[in-house]
Amino acid sequence: MAIQVSSLILSALQRAAAEPEGLALVATRSAPGLFNASAAGKQAAQRCKEDGLLQVLRTEAKGKSALEICALTDRGLKHLLDQTSPRPVLEALLQAVERCEARLREVVSGTAQQHQHLESLRALAGKLLDHLPKGEAATFPWHANGHPKPVDIIMDCLRVWHAGRQLGDCPLPELYRRAVEASKKLTIGQFHDAVRALDEQRKVYLHPWTGPLYEMPEPALALLSGHEIAYYASLPTP
């Protein structure tokens, strides 16, 4: 039993080394884990926590039970390298890097496709506006409904953001939430169009997301700006 537990621990630590964001400590039917749900697996999982080889990053509700998401500790990595060759650990890490790169390529490709779709919609909207009477086209859709322009709302929200001496540039999700408070009917598409217009007029500066794409909160509110994914906005420095 002791030999089996030790073997399970080494296998789990190797998997944890390739998943720095964490995996479930014990696998379920719907979620992969570092250990199986057998008696030996649960014993090995508990021993890893007690010995400080794994740490709990967070707890997620899974039906009536709680799922512990765990990651490798420095002590766990040392234990793994003391007991095994670094080669299989390195190979597992390289495979994880390849999987991550593949996911990133999918995200970037999907963002580019959505950008092309947006441009097609904008072009179609322009053709439709050309067929509206001039007076109606000039006010559609905001002035005709008594709403302020999205660009004015966004400028006001950024002024308030900077006046409040907030640290750093304003994240686009936060800017959108503030804009929606001023105009409940503002959609994400209208928000993005207004932000792009302000950026083109140099009234607003857009700044890119610099971290890993999978860590980006609320990615639907980011927008593609040139070859970068813009996630922050600011007013020009006086």
N, C-alpha and C positions, 0 to 999 in steps of 0.2 A: 504493500500500500504506500509506504514511504517513497519507494522508487518511482511509483506511478505519479504521486503528487509532485515530486521533483521534476519529472519529465513534463508534466502539464504546466508547471510554473515556467520552465524555460521556453516552451512553445508560446505561452501567453506573453511573456516579456518580449519575445522576438516580434510578435504581431503588434504589440504596443509600441515598439520602437518605430514601426512604419506608420503609426497612426497618432501623431502628436496632438491632434484635436480630440482624441479620446474615443474609446469604444465601450460598449456595455460590458460591465464586469462579468456578468453571467448571461449567456445567450438565451434568447427566447425564440418562439416559433417565427416571429416576424422581425427580429433584430439580431444581427450577428453579435457575437461577444468574444471576450478573451478566454472564457472558460465555458465548457458545456454545463448543463444543469444536473449532471450526475452527482452522487455523493462525493466522489473524489474531486470533481471539478469545483464544487462549492467549498470543500475543505481547502483546496489549493488557493482559491480566490481569497478566502478569509485570511490565510497565512500571508499572502502577498500584501494585504492591507496592514496586517499587524506588524510585519517586518519592514514596512515602509518602502516596499518595492514598487507599489502602485499607489497613486493618490486619486481621490475622488474629485473630479472637476466640477461636476454638477449632478443633480438628481432630476430625472424626468419621470413624469407620471405615465404609467403604462397600464391602463385599465384600473384595477383595484390595487396594483402593486407599484412600487417605485423602482425605476431603473437607474442604477449607479453608472455614470459615465466616467471611466478611469483612464489615466495616462501614466506613462512610465516616469519614474523619478530618477534623479541622478544615482541614487543608491541602487535602484533597479537596473539601470544601465551598467553600472560597475559589476553587479552580480552576474548579469548576462554575459559580459565580456570575460569575466573570470571563469565562467563555466563552459563557454563555447568559443569557437573561432569567430573573429569579426566578419569573416567572409559572408556567411548566410545572413547576418544582420545587415551588412552593406547591400547585398543583393535585394533584400526585402525593401530597404530604403529606396533603392534605384527604381524598383517596380512601383513603389508608391509615388515617386516623382513623376514617372511616366503616366500614371493614372491621373495625377493632378494636372499635368500639362494637357492631357486629352480633354479633361473637363473644362479647362480654361479656353482651349481652342473652340469648344462647343459654345461657351458663353460669348466669346468674341464674335464667332460666326453668327450666332443668333442675334446679337446686338446689331451687327451690320445689316442683317436681313430686315430687322425691324426698322432700322434707319431708312433703308430703301423703300420699305412699305410706307413709312411716314412721308417721304418725299413724293411718292406716287399719290397719296391722299391729298397732300398739299397742292400738287399740280392739278388734280381733279377739282379740288375746291376752288382753285383760281379760275378754271374754265367755267364753272357754274356761276361764280360771282360776276364774270364778264357778261352773263346773260340777264343779270338782275338790273332793274332800273338804277341809274347812277346814284340817286338819293338813297335808295334802300341799300345798295351795295356799300356805300360809304359808312353806314351806321351799323351794319350787320356784324355780329349779333348783339354787341354790348350796348351801344348807345340807344338802339331801338328799344331795348328792354329796361332802360334806366340804370344800367350797371356802369361802374367806373371801368376804364380800360384795364386789362390784366397788367400791362406794362406799368401803369401808374400805381397799381396795388403793390406790385413787386418792389418798385422803387421805394414806396413808403415803408414797406416791411424791412427792407435793408437799412433804411435810415434809422428806424427804431432799433434794429439789431445793433448797429454801430453806436448809436446814442447810448445804449445800455452798457457800453464798454464790454461787450461779450468778447471772450478770447477767441482769436482765430476767425476764419471766414465762416459764413453761414452755410451749413449743409443744406442741400436742395430739399431733402425731406422736411426739414424744419421750416425752410422758407415756404414750401408749399402749404404746410399746415397753417402758418400765419396768414398766407394769402387766402386760404379757404375761409378762415374766420372773418375776413373782410368781405368775401363774396362766396356764398355757399355753393353756387352753381359752377364754380371754376373747375374744369376738368384737368387731368394731368396733361393731356395733349395741348390744351390751351395754355397751360402753365409753361410747358416746354417751348411752345412757339414764342411766347412773350419773352422768355429768358433768352432764347436765341436772338430775337430781334434786338434786345437790349445789348447783348454781347456784340452783335454786328455794328451797332451804333456806338460802341465803346462807352456806353453808359454803365455797364456792369462788366466785371471781369469774372470769367469762369476759371476754376482751378481743378486739376485732375485728382482722381482717387489714386493714391500711391501705394496702398496696401494690397494684399492678395484679394482677388475678386471674390473668392468665396467668403471672405470676412465682411464684405460690403453690406451694411444694413439698408434695407428697403431699396434694392437695386432698380426697381421699376421707376423710381423717381430720379435716377441718374440719367444723363443724356450724352449722346455721342457728339463730341466736338472735335472735328478734324479726325486725327488718329488717336485721340485720347477720350477717356470716359470722364466727363466732368461731373463733379460731385459737390463742389462748393462754389459759392458766389460771393462777391464783395463789390463795394462801390469803389470807384477810382480814388486813390489817395489824393487829397487836396494838394 
